[in-house]
């Protein structure tokens, strides 16, 4: 239908309907988001919650019993351009209240996570936007001992102005509760956290608010699932203010650095050729395993296809050991620079830069390390960091 076919009265009627839906909390919120901290981050996962049901190919439901509530899949719905977690006073699984949430089936690591949400009114509920290991039916159930946990935010509905961010690893760090300057149940706000190797930073409505640095000894580098949840915790809910909902407009995940490892979710990009490969007793990056072979001419390769074109810095995690070759030959293909040599016996274990390369989107790049036969070739991780 052409624009000229609309009549002013019809337009006013549509606007009035949208206003009524918005007032009722049913209309899709305005499409506003804060986006990633820098343009070098690329959007690699998102759910805009535009459907009529949760996409169960992407999400599991949280269905554990914790605190004062049991979590139910039936409490999570999708409509009006948002995901809704229903909070109820009902007897279920030994509890008097039920909450819920979503847990991603995919695992993520470093990057910028963002959501836009509106908290419920009434005390007793604990909402969180966070990353940890677990399938959703029980917290940490498939991840023992306790893995990394990054809480982008925790908000208790009894104090809707207060927020905190936590990082759990070998040690625990927290921002503690602090006042956001607004009531998170009174309107929609954007919350994000930038999870990096060296720390996590919190953003509220696009503004950097808090940072937690990680110490070198902290084990906070795991691959983790993404959680969007609300449970009855810390305070007892008021049945007179139920049922209620917590509403989520979208969730987005942006990456700047891409890791290919011999283990973990990206191991499909890693390959070995030649005999004698075995798992080493020497740890790799972020407490992962590493591999080695002492046979001459063996190779380890890491393959990466960037989701967005740009200039990428290529780094390898070099495990320094007296039994390694004195010099390890690396090739990067395609590359703007020539071969690279990395010292295997001297220096300090850690990231070594092989160079930078301009990669169009969809161009596969392969990094290959070759053993010389003088010492044992050690292989672990390669990372590709978009810098421009």
C-alpha positions in Angstrom: 0.0 0.0 0.0 1.3 3.4 -0.9 1.8 6.1 1.7 -0.9 8.2 0.1 -3.4 5.5 0.9 -3.2 6.2 4.7 -5.6 8.7 6.2 -4.7 11.0 9.2 -7.4 9.4 11.3 -5.9 5.9 10.7 -2.5 7.1 11.6 -3.8 8.6 14.9 -5.5 5.4 15.6 -2.4 3.3 15.1 -0.4 5.7 17.3 -3.0 5.6 20.0 -2.9 1.7 19.9 0.9 1.7 20.2 0.8 4.1 23.1 -1.7 1.9 24.9 0.4 -1.2 24.3 3.5 0.6 25.5 1.7 1.7 28.6 0.7 -1.9 29.2 4.3 -3.1 28.8 3.4 -5.1 25.7 4.8 -3.0 22.9 8.4 -3.6 21.7 10.7 -1.0 23.3 12.4 1.6 21.2 15.3 0.1 19.2 18.1 1.9 21.2 21.3 0.2 22.3 24.7 1.3 23.5 26.8 -0.9 21.2 30.4 -2.2 21.8 33.1 -0.1 23.3 35.0 0.3 20.0 34.3 -0.2 16.3 36.7 -3.1 16.2 34.2 -5.3 18.0 32.0 -7.4 15.6 28.5 -8.7 16.5 28.8 -12.5 16.4 25.7 -13.6 18.4 22.3 -11.9 19.2 18.7 -12.6 19.9 16.4 -9.7 19.4 13.4 -11.7 20.9 11.2 -10.8 17.9 9.4 -14.1 17.8 6.4 -15.6 19.4 8.3 -18.3 21.4 11.8 -18.8 22.7 14.3 -20.2 20.2 15.2 -23.5 21.9 17.8 -24.3 19.3 19.8 -21.4 20.9 18.6 -21.4 24.5 18.1 -23.9 27.4 15.7 -22.9 30.2 16.9 -22.5 33.7 15.1 -25.2 35.7 16.9 -25.5 39.0 15.7 -25.0 42.6 17.7 -22.3 44.4 17.0 -19.7 47.0 13.3 -19.3 47.6 12.1 -20.4 44.2 12.0 -23.2 41.7 12.6 -22.2 38.1 10.2 -23.2 35.3 10.4 -23.2 31.6 6.8 -22.2 31.4 7.6 -18.9 33.1 9.7 -17.7 30.1 7.8 -16.3 27.0 8.5 -14.2 24.0 6.1 -11.6 22.6 6.0 -7.9 21.6 9.7 -7.8 20.7 10.9 -8.9 24.1 11.5 -11.9 26.3 9.6 -12.1 29.6 10.3 -13.9 32.8 7.2 -14.4 34.8 7.5 -14.3 38.6 4.8 -16.2 40.5 3.5 -17.2 43.9 2.8 -20.9 43.4 3.9 -24.1 45.0 6.3 -26.1 42.8 9.2 -28.4 43.5 9.1 -27.7 47.3 9.1 -23.9 46.9 6.4 -21.3 47.2 7.6 -19.1 44.3 8.7 -19.7 40.8 11.1 -17.8 38.5 13.0 -18.6 35.4 15.5 -17.7 32.8 17.5 -18.6 29.7 20.9 -20.1 29.4 22.7 -20.2 26.0 23.6 -23.5 24.5 26.7 -22.0 23.0 29.7 -21.1 25.1 31.5 -17.8 24.8 34.6 -16.2 26.2 36.1 -12.7 25.9 34.0 -10.0 24.4 31.3 -7.4 25.0 27.9 -8.6 26.3 24.9 -6.3 26.2 21.2 -6.5 27.1 18.4 -4.0 27.6 15.9 -4.8 30.3 13.3 -3.6 32.8 13.2 -5.0 36.3 10.0 -6.1 38.1 8.5 -4.2 41.0 8.2 -5.7 44.5 10.8 -7.3 46.8 12.4 -10.7 46.9 13.7 -11.2 43.3 17.3 -11.4 42.1 17.9 -10.7 38.4 21.3 -11.3 36.8 22.9 -10.9 33.4 26.0 -13.2 33.7 28.4 -15.8 32.3 29.3 -19.1 33.8 29.5 -22.7 32.9 26.3 -24.8 33.1 23.4 -26.1 31.0 20.7 -24.4 33.0 19.0 -27.3 34.8 21.4 -26.8 37.8 24.0 -24.2 38.3 27.6 -25.5 37.7 26.3 -29.0 37.4 28.4 -29.9 34.4 31.4 -27.8 35.4 33.3 -29.1 38.4 35.2 -27.7 40.2 33.6 -24.3 40.2 34.4 -22.5 37.0 34.8 -18.8 36.1 31.8 -16.6 36.8 31.4 -13.1 35.5 28.3 -11.2 36.8 27.7 -8.3 34.4 25.0 -7.2 36.8 23.1 -8.5 39.8 20.1 -6.4 40.9 17.8 -7.2 43.8 14.3 -6.0 43.3 14.1 -4.8 46.9 16.7 -2.2 46.0 16.1 -1.4 42.3 18.6 1.5 42.2 21.5 -0.7 43.4 23.7 -2.8 41.1 26.8 -4.9 41.5 29.3 -6.7 39.3 31.4 -9.7 40.4 34.2 -11.9 39.1 34.7 -15.3 40.5 37.8 -17.4 39.8 40.6 -18.4 42.1 39.7 -15.3 44.1 36.5 -13.3 44.2 36.2 -9.6 43.3 33.2 -7.4 43.5 32.2 -3.8 43.0 29.8 -4.1 45.9 26.4 -2.5 45.6 26.3 1.1 44.3 23.6 3.5 43.3 22.9 3.7 39.6 21.0 7.0 40.0 17.7 5.6 38.7 15.0 3.0 39.5 15.7 0.0 37.2 12.0 -1.1 37.5 10.7 2.2 36.2 12.0 2.0 32.7 14.2 0.3 30.1 18.0 0.6 30.5 21.0 -0.9 28.7 23.5 -2.9 30.6 26.8 -4.3 29.2 30.0 -5.9 30.3 33.3 -6.2 28.5 35.1 -9.4 29.5 38.8 -9.4 28.7 41.9 -11.4 29.7 42.9 -8.8 32.1 39.6 -7.8 33.7 35.9 -7.0 33.2 34.3 -3.6 32.7 30.7 -2.6 33.3 28.6 -0.2 31.2 25.2 1.3 32.0 23.4 3.1 29.2 26.7 3.1 27.2 28.7 4.7 30.1 31.7 2.9 31.6 30.9 2.7 35.3 33.1 0.1 37.0 36.2 -2.1 36.2 37.5 -5.2 38.0 41.0 -6.2 37.1 42.1 -9.9 37.2 45.4 -10.9 38.8 47.7 -13.2 36.9 46.8 -16.1 39.3 43.1 -15.8 38.8 41.4 -18.6 37.0 38.7 -16.5 35.2 39.4 -17.5 31.6 36.9 -20.3 31.0 34.5 -20.8 28.1 31.1 -20.0 29.7 27.4 -20.0 28.9 25.4 -16.8 28.9 22.6 -16.5 31.5 19.6 -14.1 31.7 17.7 -15.1 34.9 15.5 -14.0 37.8 15.1 -16.1 40.9 13.7 -15.5 44.4 16.8 -14.8 46.5 18.1 -12.7 49.3 14.6 -11.4 50.4 11.2 -13.0 50.5 8.8 -12.0 47.7 5.5 -10.3 48.5 2.7 -12.4 47.2 0.5 -9.3 46.9 2.8 -7.9 44.2 2.7 -11.1 42.1 2.5 -12.1 39.4 5.1 -9.8 37.9 7.6 -9.9 35.0 11.1 -9.0 34.2 11.4 -8.0 30.6 14.4 -8.3 28.2 14.5 -6.4 24.9 17.5 -8.2 23.4 20.9 -9.8 24.1 24.0 -9.2 21.9 27.6 -10.5 22.0 30.5 -8.7 20.2 34.0 -9.9 19.7 37.3 -8.3 19.1 39.6 -11.2 19.8 39.2 -14.7 18.4 41.0 -17.7 19.9 41.8 -21.0 18.3 43.0 -23.6 20.7 43.9 -27.3 20.9 41.0 -27.8 23.3 37.7 -26.1 24.0 34.9 -24.9 21.7 37.4 -23.6 19.0 39.4 -26.8 18.7 37.8 -27.5 15.3 40.2 -24.8 13.9 43.3 -26.7 15.3 45.0 -29.5 13.5 48.2 -31.6 13.8 50.3 -33.5 11.2 53.1 -35.9 11.7 53.7 -38.6 14.4 54.2 -38.5 18.1 51.6 -35.9 19.3 50.6 -36.1 22.9 49.0 -34.0 25.6 51.7 -32.2 27.6 52.0 -31.8 31.4 52.8 -28.2 30.7 49.7 -26.0 30.9 48.6 -23.9 28.0 46.9 -20.5 27.9 44.3 -19.9 30.6 44.9 -23.2 32.4 44.0 -25.3 29.3 46.0 -28.2 28.0 48.9 -28.0 25.5 50.2 -30.5 23.0 53.7 -31.5 21.9 55.7 -33.8 19.6 59.4 -34.4 19.4 59.4 -35.8 15.9 61.1 -33.8 13.1 58.9 -32.0 10.6 55.7 -32.2 12.6 53.3 -29.3 12.2 50.5 -27.7 14.2 48.0 -25.4 12.4 45.4 -22.9 13.5 42.7 -21.8 11.0 40.5 -18.7 11.4 37.8 -17.1 9.3 37.0 -13.5 10.4 33.3 -12.5 10.7 34.2 -9.0 9.8 36.9 -7.6 7.5 39.7 -5.6 9.1 43.3 -5.5 10.2 44.1 -8.4 12.7 47.1 -8.8 14.9 48.1 -12.5 15.1 49.6 -13.8 18.4 50.7 -17.3 19.4 50.9 -18.6 23.0 54.5 -19.6 23.3 55.4 -22.2 25.9 59.0 -21.7 26.8 60.8 -24.9 27.9 64.4 -26.2 27.8 63.2 -29.1 25.7 61.6 -26.9 23.0 63.5 -26.0 19.8 65.7 -22.9 20.1 63.8 -21.3 17.2 60.3 -22.3 16.0 59.3 -21.4 12.4 55.8 -20.0 12.0 54.1 -19.2 8.7 50.9 -17.2 8.3 48.9 -17.6 5.1 47.7 -15.5 3.5 49.9 -12.8 5.0 51.3 -9.4 4.2 54.6 -10.3 6.0 57.1 -13.1 5.6 57.7 -16.2 7.9 58.2 -15.6 11.6 60.6 -17.2 14.1 59.8 -17.6 17.8 62.3 -18.5 20.5 61.2 -21.7 22.2 63.9 -22.0 24.9 64.4 -18.4 26.1 62.2 -15.6 27.3 58.9 -16.0 29.2 55.9 -18.1 28.4 53.1 -15.9 27.0 51.7 -14.2 23.9 54.2 -13.5 21.1 53.0 -11.3 18.2 53.6 -12.7 14.7 52.5 -9.6 12.9 49.3 -7.9 11.5 47.4 -8.7 8.4 44.5 -7.2 6.5 41.8 -9.8 6.2 38.6 -9.3 4.2 35.5 -10.9 5.8 35.3 -14.6 4.9 39.0 -15.0 4.1 40.4 -18.0 5.9 43.9 -17.5 7.5 46.1 -20.3 8.7 49.0 -20.1 11.1 51.4 -23.1 11.0 54.2 -24.0 13.4 56.8 -26.5 12.2 59.1 -28.7 14.3 62.8 -28.8 13.5 63.6 -32.1 15.2 65.8 -30.2 17.6 63.6 -30.3 20.7 59.9 -30.8 21.1 57.4 -28.6 19.2 54.8 -27.3 21.6 51.4 -26.1 20.5 48.5 -24.4 22.3 46.6 -21.2 21.3 46.6 -18.6 18.6 44.6 -15.4 18.8 43.5 -13.0 16.1 42.7 -9.5 17.5 41.0 -7.0 15.2 42.9 -3.7 15.6 41.5 -1.6 12.7 
